[in-house]
């Protein structure tokens, strides 16, 4: 049986979209997701190299999340409307994304590579 770990969707989208979407400080969310997937502790330099590799796997496992890439302009719009609180813009964008694409869940069980 494949070992998995549950991650919030915004943490996973932080890897897929190469943007800070998680409420975790700094690069913690992508480091956790990529670290889990590759079964290693990674630093910020390694993260840059691993994110593309992990992104490909995440999109293969969770193809519904590719819809977020198609809605990146909507995210930018919400961020412009909430310049003092980007977290609020991300929250509204994610709610809208889930309404547009009901298959998108709040979290996903991510396997190791």
Residue, then its C-alpha position, 0 to 999 in steps of 0.5 A: x500500500x502506498x504511503x500518503x500524507x494529507x496536505x491542504x490544497x493551497x499548500x499543493x497549489x503553492x508548488x504547482x503555481x510557484x506562488x505563495x498561496x499557503x498561510x504557512x510562513x515563507x517557503x514552508x508549505x512547498x518545502x513540506x510537500x516536496x520534502x514529503x514527496x521525495x522523502x528528504x529534508x530540503x533547503x531553499x536551493x534544492x526546492x527550486x530544482x525539486x518544485x518543477x519535478x514535484x509539480x509534474x507529479x502533482x498534476x499527474x496525480x491530481x489533474x483537477x488542480x490544473x484548473x487553478x493554472x487556468x484561473x491565475x489571472x483571477x487570482x491576480x485580480x483578487x490580490x489587486x482588490x485586497x492589497x493590504x491583506x493578500x490572504x483574503x484575496x487568496x481565500x476568495x479566489x480559492x472559494x471561487x475556484x472550488x465553485x467553478x470546479x467542484x471536484x477540487x477538494x480542501x486537501x489531498x493525500x499526497x503519495x511519495x515518489 
